[in-house]
Amino acid sequence: MKEYRHTITFVTEIDEEHMSENFGYIWDAMPGRDRLCFIRNSTKSIVNDFLYKANENGSWAIVRLADNG
């Protein structure tokens, strides 16, 4: 089996005005590095769920999320 690697870049736009008040307090208290980690982990979870559903029929190509650390 051959493996081909490719990259997708996601852009997350945060609208702080539409956050719940409770999450807004948490968001404001997070350092920038923790915010980025939160966004990356959330995106990774969503993409993994999508890929699981996309690959469940035993297709000829299996797409998975590579962990880059």
Long-range contacts (C-beta under 8 A, 24 or more apart in sequence): 5-66, 10-43, 12-39, 12-43, 14-39
